[in-house]
Amino acid sequence: MLNKKNRYANKNIIHTINELVSRFSNLLAIAGSIFAIFVLLMQIRSINAYNFYIANYGKIINIITICFIFILLEQIRIAPRKLYIIVPIIQIIGLILINFLSKKYYNIYSYRIAWTIAGSILFFLIIVINWLRLSYSKFTLYQLIIASFVFVITLGSLLLYLPLSTVKGNMHFIDALFTATSAVCVTGLTVIDISKELTLFGRIVLITLIQIGGLGIMSISAIVLLFSVSKGSVRDRIRTLEMFNTQNKDIIQSTIKVIFLATFLIEFAGAISLFTVIKNDAGGVGEKIFYSLFHSISAFCNAGFSLYANSLHRFSNNITVSVTIGLLIILGGIGYPVLLTVFFAIKNKIMGKRYIIDTQTTIVLFTTVILLLFGFLFIFFNEYDGVLKDLSLREKILISAFQSISPRTAGYETISYNSMNSVTIGIIVFLMFVGASPSGTGGGVKTTTLFVFVSSIITAISNRPFIVVRGRKIKESAVNKSVAIFTLAIAISAFAALLIFYIDGYKTMTPVLFESVSALSTTGLSLGITPSLSIWSKIIVMILMFIGRVGYLTLFMSVGSIDKGRYGLIDLPTSDVTIG
């Protein structure tokens, strides 16, 4: 009996070791491929600036090759008959060819560009394949979300770092990383003028990153993960179903189809509307189509990137652009569950059928309308004799309405925020802080969090036991989460602002706090300090954007599971504490 237990224990140990080795080989393949792309990119940078790198290029390639030989042996060991052992074989062949070509044709610049692009594409595909295989291992859902965002941001940074992404071909890597982070996190803050510095290739990379970030990494991954439900191992099928909290793969398929269909239909409709009035500096129908698609996608994803130097200032009096962009921002930020609920409610209403508006939809719609009205009225009356003084009544209404919508994490502007008074700036900060709604493309603490937080205060003052919405009680866990998120958001924003204020030596706190909240809420509005940030401040802003996009709870839950504490699940005696 004892020997049987020992054999079982030994088998478990061997299985664990095999799994760890497999995960390590996948991670090594990803890290090695990313580093290899970086190595390739160095070939077409300024030669004089990288003498050390050039001198040691052969050694670097050899080290990477050895790593991939190890990966190949590992893949042959665990799956000798699987087709994907071809991947590390291709990697090794590619590395050998790259090493050979680099030595033979290094002095021919056009050759360097050709095989650098080819090699980068090769390694990009390898990264994707290995990443998907790694995602099937024992990542928690929260860790998978975090890692997916890091993965896409890294690849986006490398693509933007390519000389063909910029007009001058010499973007600093920290700026490429900042731009990619801002795009994937659908923020819109940028340290470069994308209207002047990015080429067509760079703009395509940027809008692709925005689309991926807007849809959500998990939605993109779900398409590939669906394959594992039918073709993968039992473990792969279970993990895929658990990810979507269902036992029915048809629900996953229908959800993903609806998300993608709704996204592309709305963006296409927005692009058509913009095409009728939008103008571009370059001219031509092709450029006009691209401009329309770019701004439609950017608006729906609540990114706020613009191909114009001064955002949308030139369209401040254009009702078509303002209404279209405004509707795209609202639809993108309101969240897919709410959109679907409203759609089916309208459909059933027309057909004379019964329909139900759930509690979350009620809260989201109510809070959204209140915030939009509040923002519009405050900006209109507070800036009536201020920044709006010389404008017509039509322009005042249009600009006030648009600037009430845009801080809801979109980041577009039709008038300069620097010209507004400090009180209006404070309201804008509040609107940015709240942001969009859950499951939407925007950031912020979310409308539901604000509603529950304020309702909990009113409930406490009224001495009522719980929050009630349309005859339903809000769970205590939701109340606790809202308080936690609100507190965390305030603390993180203030702490980051203090750090930037100290590091860069600003004279006033207002633009720094504005920047901090804008980054954390993934809004993208700025009072003009973003391009002048130091490297350390840029890193802080990138961290804020990342936290704001992945979510506070997701970030902290990725660290580990919830600790039950020393008392476990034992029900303990209660004590009262005097508050206030």
C-alpha positions in Angstrom: 0.0 0.0 0.0 2.8 2.3 0.9 4.7 1.6 -2.3 1.5 2.4 -4.3 1.3 5.8 -2.5 5.0 6.5 -3.2 4.5 5.6 -6.9 1.5 7.9 -7.0 3.5 10.7 -5.3 6.4 10.2 -7.7 4.1 10.3 -10.7 2.7 13.6 -9.5 6.2 15.1 -9.0 7.2 14.0 -12.5 4.0 15.5 -14.0 4.6 18.8 -12.2 8.2 18.9 -13.4 7.2 18.2 -17.0 4.5 20.9 -16.8 7.0 23.4 -15.4 9.6 22.5 -18.1 6.9 22.9 -20.8 5.8 26.3 -19.5 9.4 27.4 -19.2 10.1 26.4 -22.8 7.1 28.3 -24.0 8.1 31.4 -22.0 11.6 31.1 -23.3 10.3 30.9 -26.9 8.3 34.0 -26.4 11.1 35.9 -24.7 13.6 34.7 -27.2 11.4 35.7 -30.1 10.7 39.2 -28.7 14.4 39.7 -28.1 15.2 38.4 -31.6 12.8 41.0 -33.1 14.5 43.7 -31.0 17.9 42.4 -32.3 16.7 42.6 -35.9 15.4 46.1 -35.4 18.8 47.2 -34.3 20.2 46.3 -37.8 18.4 49.2 -39.5 18.9 51.8 -36.7 21.7 54.3 -36.7 24.9 52.3 -37.0 27.2 54.7 -35.2 25.0 54.6 -32.1 25.2 50.8 -31.7 28.9 49.9 -32.2 28.9 47.6 -29.2 25.8 45.9 -30.4 27.1 45.5 -34.0 30.4 44.1 -32.8 28.6 41.4 -30.7 25.7 40.7 -33.1 27.0 37.2 -34.0 27.3 36.2 -30.4 23.8 37.4 -29.6 22.3 35.4 -32.5 24.3 32.3 -31.4 22.9 32.6 -27.9 19.3 32.9 -29.2 19.9 29.9 -31.5 21.1 27.7 -28.6 17.9 28.7 -26.7 15.8 27.6 -29.5 17.7 24.3 -30.0 16.8 23.6 -26.3 13.1 24.4 -27.1 13.2 22.1 -30.1 14.5 19.2 -28.1 11.8 19.9 -25.4 9.0 20.0 -28.0 10.2 16.7 -29.6 10.3 15.1 -26.1 6.7 16.1 -25.1 5.0 15.8 -28.5 7.2 14.0 -31.1 4.3 13.5 -33.5 2.7 16.9 -33.2 2.8 19.2 -36.2 3.9 22.2 -34.1 7.4 20.9 -33.6 8.0 22.6 -36.9 7.8 25.9 -35.1 11.2 25.7 -33.3 12.7 24.1 -36.4 11.7 27.1 -38.5 13.0 29.3 -35.7 16.5 27.7 -35.8 16.6 27.8 -39.6 15.5 31.4 -39.6 18.2 32.4 -37.1 20.9 30.6 -39.0 19.9 32.4 -42.2 19.6 35.7 -40.5 23.1 35.3 -39.0 24.5 34.3 -42.4 22.8 37.2 -44.3 23.8 39.7 -41.6 27.5 38.8 -42.1 27.4 38.6 -45.9 25.2 41.6 -46.8 25.4 43.8 -43.7 26.7 46.8 -45.7 23.7 46.7 -48.1 21.0 48.7 -46.3 18.1 47.5 -48.6 19.0 43.9 -47.8 19.0 44.6 -44.1 15.5 46.1 -44.3 14.2 43.1 -46.4 15.4 40.3 -44.1 14.7 42.3 -41.0 11.0 42.7 -41.9 10.8 39.0 -43.0 12.5 37.9 -39.7 10.2 40.1 -37.6 7.1 38.6 -39.2 8.5 35.1 -38.6 9.2 35.7 -35.0 5.9 37.5 -34.5 4.0 34.4 -35.7 6.1 32.2 -33.5 5.3 34.4 -30.5 1.6 34.2 -31.2 1.7 30.4 -31.5 3.8 29.9 -28.3 1.7 32.4 -26.4 -1.5 30.5 -27.3 0.0 27.3 -26.1 1.3 28.9 -22.9 -2.2 30.3 -22.2 -3.5 26.8 -21.9 -1.3 26.1 -18.9 -2.0 27.0 -15.3 -2.6 30.7 -15.7 -5.4 32.1 -13.6 -7.9 34.2 -15.6 -6.6 37.4 -14.0 -2.9 36.5 -14.8 -3.9 35.7 -18.4 -5.6 39.1 -18.8 -2.5 40.9 -17.4 -0.1 38.8 -19.5 -2.1 39.3 -22.7 -2.0 43.1 -22.3 1.7 43.0 -21.7 2.2 40.7 -24.7 0.3 42.9 -27.1 1.9 46.2 -25.8 5.4 44.7 -26.2 4.7 43.6 -29.8 3.1 47.0 -30.6 6.1 48.8 -29.2 8.5 46.8 -31.4 6.4 47.4 -34.5 6.2 51.2 -33.8 10.0 51.1 -33.2 10.5 50.0 -36.8 12.0 52.9 -38.9 9.2 52.4 -41.4 6.7 53.4 -38.7 7.9 57.0 -38.4 8.8 59.6 -41.0 12.3 60.2 -39.6 12.8 56.6 -38.7 14.4 57.3 -35.3 11.7 57.1 -32.6 13.1 56.5 -29.2 12.0 53.1 -27.8 10.5 54.7 -24.7 8.3 56.8 -26.9 7.3 53.7 -29.0 6.5 51.9 -25.7 4.5 54.9 -24.4 2.5 55.1 -27.7 1.8 51.4 -27.8 0.7 51.4 -24.2 -1.6 54.3 -24.8 -3.1 52.6 -27.8 -3.7 49.2 -26.3 -5.0 50.8 -23.1 -7.2 53.0 -25.4 -6.0 56.2 -23.6 -4.9 58.6 -26.3 -2.1 60.3 -24.4 0.9 60.7 -26.7 4.4 62.1 -26.5 4.7 62.5 -30.3 2.5 64.2 -32.9 1.0 61.2 -34.7 -0.4 63.4 -37.4 3.1 64.4 -38.5 5.5 61.7 -37.2 3.8 58.4 -38.1 3.8 56.9 -41.6 0.9 55.1 -43.1 2.4 51.8 -41.7 2.7 53.4 -38.2 -0.9 54.6 -38.3 -2.1 51.2 -39.4 -0.2 49.6 -36.4 -1.6 52.2 -34.1 -5.3 51.8 -35.1 -4.8 48.0 -35.0 -3.6 48.3 -31.4 -6.5 50.5 -30.6 -9.0 48.0 -32.0 -7.4 45.1 -30.1 -7.5 47.2 -26.9 -11.0 48.3 -27.4 -12.4 44.9 -28.2 -10.5 43.4 -25.3 -7.7 40.9 -25.3 -10.0 38.2 -24.0 -12.5 38.7 -26.9 -9.7 38.4 -29.4 -8.3 35.3 -27.7 -11.7 33.7 -27.5 -11.8 33.1 -31.3 -8.7 30.9 -31.0 -9.7 29.4 -27.7 -13.0 28.2 -29.2 -10.9 25.8 -31.3 -9.7 24.1 -28.1 -13.3 23.4 -27.0 -13.7 21.1 -30.0 -10.2 20.0 -30.8 -8.1 20.5 -27.7 -7.4 18.3 -24.7 -9.9 17.8 -21.9 -7.9 20.4 -19.8 -8.1 22.9 -22.6 -11.8 22.5 -23.0 -12.5 22.9 -19.3 -10.4 26.0 -19.0 -12.0 27.6 -22.1 -15.5 27.0 -20.7 -14.5 28.2 -17.2 -13.1 31.4 -18.7 -16.6 32.4 -19.9 -18.3 31.0 -16.8 -20.5 28.6 -18.8 -20.7 24.9 -19.7 -22.1 25.6 -23.2 -19.7 26.5 -26.0 -22.6 27.9 -28.0 -23.0 30.7 -25.5 -19.3 31.6 -26.0 -19.7 31.6 -29.8 -22.9 33.7 -29.8 -21.4 36.2 -27.3 -18.2 36.7 -29.4 -20.2 36.9 -32.6 -22.4 39.6 -31.2 -19.5 41.6 -29.8 -17.6 41.6 -33.1 -20.6 42.1 -35.2 -21.9 45.0 -33.1 -18.4 46.6 -33.0 -17.8 46.5 -36.7 -21.3 47.6 -37.7 -21.2 50.6 -35.4 -17.7 51.6 -36.5 -18.6 51.1 -40.1 -21.7 53.3 -39.7 -19.6 55.9 -37.9 -17.0 55.9 -40.7 -19.7 56.4 -43.4 -21.1 59.4 -41.4 -17.7 60.9 -41.0 -16.8 60.3 -44.6 -19.5 62.7 -45.8 -18.0 65.7 -44.0 -14.4 64.9 -42.8 -11.5 66.5 -44.6 -7.8 65.5 -44.6 -4.7 67.5 -45.2 -3.3 65.1 -47.8 -6.3 64.8 -50.1 -7.6 61.9 -52.1 -10.5 59.5 -51.6 -8.2 56.7 -50.1 -6.8 59.1 -47.5 -10.3 60.3 -46.7 -11.6 56.7 -46.2 -8.7 56.0 -43.9 -9.2 59.2 -41.9 -12.9 58.3 -41.5 -12.2 54.7 -40.4 -9.4 55.8 -38.1 -11.5 58.4 -36.2 -14.5 56.1 -36.1 -12.6 53.2 -34.5 -10.7 55.5 -32.2 -14.0 57.1 -31.0 -15.9 53.9 -30.5 -12.9 52.4 -28.6 -12.8 55.6 -26.5 -9.1 56.0 -27.5 -9.1 59.7 -28.5 -6.3 59.4 -31.0 -6.6 61.9 -33.9 -4.7 62.4 -37.2 -5.1 66.1 -36.8 -2.6 68.2 -34.9 -5.2 69.9 -32.6 -7.5 66.9 -32.1 -11.0 67.9 -33.5 -10.7 71.7 -33.0 -11.4 72.3 -36.7 -14.8 70.5 -36.3 -16.0 72.4 -33.3 -18.9 73.9 -35.3 -19.6 70.8 -37.4 -22.7 69.1 -36.0 -22.2 65.9 -38.0 -18.7 65.2 -36.7 -19.7 66.2 -33.1 -22.8 64.1 -33.0 -21.2 61.1 -34.8 -18.1 61.1 -32.6 -20.2 61.7 -29.5 -22.6 58.8 -30.2 -19.6 56.5 -31.0 -18.0 57.4 -27.6 -21.3 56.8 -25.7 -22.0 53.5 -27.5 -18.5 52.2 -27.0 -18.3 53.3 -23.3 -21.8 52.1 -22.3 -20.8 48.4 -22.4 -21.9 45.5 -24.6 -24.3 43.9 -22.0 -26.2 47.2 -21.8 -26.3 47.6 -25.6 -27.7 44.1 -26.0 -30.3 44.6 -23.3 -31.5 47.9 -24.8 -31.5 46.4 -28.3 -33.6 43.4 -27.3 -35.9 45.6 -25.2 -36.6 47.8 -28.2 -37.1 44.8 -30.4 -39.5 43.1 -28.1 -41.3 46.4 -27.5 -41.9 46.8 -31.3 -43.1 43.2 -31.5 -45.4 43.6 -28.6 -43.5 41.1 -26.5 -42.5 41.2 -22.8 -39.1 42.6 -22.0 -37.0 43.1 -18.8 -34.5 45.8 -18.0 -32.0 44.3 -15.5 -30.7 46.2 -12.5 -27.2 46.9 -14.0 -28.7 48.3 -17.2 -30.9 50.6 -15.2 -28.0 51.9 -13.1 -25.7 52.4 -16.2 -28.3 54.3 -18.2 -29.5 56.4 -15.2 -25.9 57.4 -14.2 -24.8 58.0 -17.7 -27.7 60.4 -18.5 -27.2 62.3 -15.2 -23.4 62.7 -15.8 -23.9 63.9 -19.4 -26.5 66.4 -18.3 -24.5 67.6 -15.4 -21.3 68.0 -17.5 -23.2 69.8 -20.2 -25.0 72.3 -18.0 -21.9 73.0 -15.9 -19.6 73.6 -18.8 -22.3 75.7 -20.7 -23.1 78.0 -17.8 -19.6 78.2 -16.2 -17.8 78.9 -19.5 -20.6 81.0 -21.0 -18.7 84.2 -20.5 -15.3 82.4 -20.4 -13.8 80.3 -23.2 -17.3 80.2 -25.0 -17.7 84.0 -24.8 -17.1 84.8 -28.5 -19.0 81.9 -29.9 -22.6 81.7 -31.2 -25.3 80.0 -29.1 -25.3 77.0 -31.4 -21.5 76.6 -31.0 -21.8 77.0 -27.2 -24.4 74.2 -27.0 -22.5 71.9 -29.4 -19.1 72.4 -27.7 -20.5 72.0 -24.2 -22.4 68.8 -25.1 -19.3 67.3 -26.8 -16.9 68.3 -24.0 -19.4 66.7 -21.5 -19.2 63.4 -23.5 -15.4 63.3 -24.3 -14.1 63.2 -20.7 -15.9 59.9 -20.3 -12.5 58.4 -21.3 -12.6 59.3 -25.0 -10.0 62.2 -24.9 -11.2 64.2 -27.9 -11.5 68.0 -27.7 -13.1 70.6 -29.9 -11.8 73.5 -27.7 -8.6 74.0 -25.6 -8.9 72.9 -22.0 -6.1 75.2 -21.1 -8.5 78.1 -21.7 -11.0 76.9 -19.2 -11.2 78.1 -15.6 -10.0 76.0 -12.7 -13.5 75.1 -11.5 -14.4 73.7 -15.0 -11.1 71.8 -15.0 -12.1 70.3 -11.6 -15.4 69.0 -13.1 -13.6 67.6 -16.1 -11.3 65.7 -13.7 -14.4 64.3 -11.9 -15.9 63.2 -15.2 -12.6 61.5 -16.3 -12.4 59.9 -12.9 -15.8 58.2 -13.2 -15.3 57.2 -16.8 -17.4 54.7 -18.8 -19.4 51.6 -17.8 -18.4 48.0 -17.1 -17.6 45.8 -20.2 -17.3 48.9 -22.3 -14.2 50.2 -24.2 -13.6 53.0 -21.7 -11.8 53.2 -18.3 -12.4 55.0 -15.1 -13.9 53.7 -11.9 -17.1 53.1 -13.9 -20.7 54.5 -13.6 -21.9 51.5 -11.6 -19.1 52.1 -9.0 -20.1 55.7 -8.6 -23.8 54.8 -8.3 -23.2 52.2 -5.6 -20.7 54.3 -3.8 -23.0 57.3 -3.6 -26.0 55.1 -2.8 -24.1 53.5 0.1 -23.4 57.0 1.5 -27.1 57.9 1.3 -28.1 54.5 2.7 -25.7 55.0 5.7 -27.0 58.5 6.4 -30.6 57.3 6.1 -29.8 54.5 8.5 -31.2 51.9 6.0 -29.8 48.4 6.1 -29.1 48.0 2.3 -29.3 49.6 -1.1 -32.5 49.0 -3.1 -32.8 49.5 -6.9 -36.2 48.7 -8.5 -37.2 46.3 -5.7 -33.8 44.5 -5.7 -31.2 44.6 -3.0 -27.6 45.3 -4.0 -25.1 42.8 -2.7 -22.9 43.8 0.2 -19.9 42.6 -1.8 -20.7 45.1 -4.6 -20.8 47.9 -2.0 -17.4 46.8 -0.6 -15.9 46.7 -4.0 -17.1 50.1 -4.9 -15.6 51.6 -1.8 -12.4 49.8 -2.4 -12.1 50.9 -6.1 -13.0 54.5 -5.3 -10.4 54.6 -2.5 -7.7 52.9 -4.6 -8.3 55.2 -7.6 -8.0 58.4 -5.5 -4.9 57.1 -3.7 -3.2 55.9 -6.9 -4.0 59.2 -8.7 -2.8 61.4 -5.9 0.4 59.4 -5.3 1.3 59.3 -9.0 0.7 63.0 -9.3 2.9 63.7 -6.3 5.7 61.6 -7.9 5.5 63.3 -11.2 5.3 66.7 -9.5 8.4 66.0 -7.6 10.4 64.3 -10.4 9.8 66.9 -13.1 9.6 69.9 -10.7 6.3 71.5 -11.8 5.3 74.7 -10.2 1.6 73.9 -10.0 -0.2 70.7 -9.2 -3.3 71.2 -11.5 -1.8 69.9 -14.8 0.0 67.1 -13.1 -3.2 65.8 -11.3 -5.1 66.3 -14.5 -2.6 64.1 -16.4 -2.6 61.5 -13.6 -6.3 61.1 -13.6 -6.5 61.2 -17.3 -4.0 58.3 -17.6 -5.6 56.2 -14.8 -9.0 56.6 -16.3 -7.6 56.0 -19.9 -9.1 59.2 -21.1 -6.2 60.8 -22.9 -6.9 64.5 -22.2 -4.0 66.7 -21.2 -3.2 70.2 -20.4 -0.2 70.0 -22.6 2.5 68.5 -20.4 2.7 65.0 -21.9 5.4 65.6 -24.5 7.6 67.3 -21.9 7.5 64.5 -19.3 10.8 63.0 -18.3 11.5 59.3 -18.8 10.6 58.3 -15.3 7.3 60.3 -15.5 6.5 58.6 -18.8 7.0 55.2 -17.0 4.6 56.3 -14.2 2.0 57.5 -16.7 2.3 54.1 -18.6 1.8 52.2 -15.3 -1.3 54.4 -14.7 -2.7 53.7 -18.1 -2.1 49.9 -17.7 -3.8 49.8 -14.3 -6.7 51.8 -15.6 -7.3 49.5 -18.5 -6.9 46.1 -16.9 -8.8 47.2 -13.8 -7.9 47.5 -10.1 -9.3 44.3 -8.9 -7.9 42.3 -11.9 -4.4 43.6 -11.1 -4.5 42.7 -7.5 -6.3 39.4 -8.0 -3.6 38.4 -10.5 -1.1 38.4 -7.6 -2.7 35.5 -5.9 -5.9 34.0 -4.6 -7.9 35.4 -1.8 -6.6 34.4 1.6 -9.2 33.1 3.9 -7.2 34.2 6.9 -6.4 32.5 10.1 -10.1 31.9 10.9 -11.1 30.4 7.5 -14.8 30.2 7.1 -15.7 30.1 10.8 -18.6 32.4 11.7 -17.2 34.6 14.5 -19.1 36.8 17.0 -19.8 40.3 15.8 -18.8 43.6 17.4 -20.0 47.1 16.9 -17.7 50.0 16.1 -18.6 53.6 16.5 -18.2 55.5 13.1 -18.2 59.3 13.0 
